[in-house]
Amino acid sequence: MGSLQSARFSAVPFVLAALVAGCGGGGSSGGSGNPPPVPKPQGLPSVAPATVKITALASPAVVSVAETGYAGAFTVNAQPCAGIASITAGSAGAFTITGLAPGSCAITFTDTFAQSVAVPVSVTTSSVTAK
């Protein structure tokens, strides 16, 4: 019986060694599963033109939003312009602003790094009265 007990205890280091080897931390089989960090842009977002003046409801304005070193999308906050102007996204940072009613407001564009730029919007209409 003594030799059986020593055989059981001598196998323990080999089992532990096999478990430790099988639980290797990463190796070269594909990485840790975390995405690479996204580099921060090299500047702040900008909008062109810097202000939007709509003088006829049927004549929308197009603005372009860009940021050096940033290729992501911009979120748009047009809530302050509710009832005054609407906005639709185009391609490559282009947005169309359409006047709805006279008034002034600002639309804010924000990148994924919480950097933002606002464009003031002014909508005016002139009515002509016939005599």
Secondary structure, 3 states (H helix, E strand, C coil): CHHHHHHHHHHHHHHHHHHHHHCCCCCCCCCCCCCCCCCCCCCCCEEECCCEEECCCCCCEEEEEECCCCCCCCEEECHHHCCCEEEEECCCCEEEEEECCCEEEEEEEECCCCCEEEEEEEECCCCCCCC
